[in-house]
Amino acid sequence: MRPVTKIVTGLVIAFCAVRLSGLDLLFDPVGWGLCAAGLLPLRRPGDAFARAQTWTICMVPASLVATYASGELPDEPVRDLIGNAVTAGALVTVWLITDAFVSRMCSLGDSSPAALLDVLRWAVAGLGTAGLPAGSGYAELSPVLTLGWFAALVVLVIAL
């Protein structure tokens, strides 16, 4: 499997949910692990792919904790805090993965696809950040915001 295919598959697994009796069949840590495996052959010491891989590796245990917390912790504020932290970490990770591709494309002279990825990462990060307060019940999550974020993420994954 090509590295980019691993990254895209990992993002799909990490961000999509297929539930059966309340259990998510797409296990998020597996998705982040696939992203890390895809980033490995693309990285060079100290470049953007190395940073993105580090964040992706950190997301594996973070999403394990979030999976455990969502089903086992009775304290709702702690669950919300963990969920928001993992969501913020996921947004930063997607930003860094996209940044690595944008940097590599710009260095190769591919400015048009790099500009598209740059706009899409801003859309995913901005709309995702706007939806964070809704995860804790501080705001109502608008269907337009949700659909916009999901559409931006889908287009970003396809563009990669």
Disulfide bonds with the S-S distance in Angstrom:
none
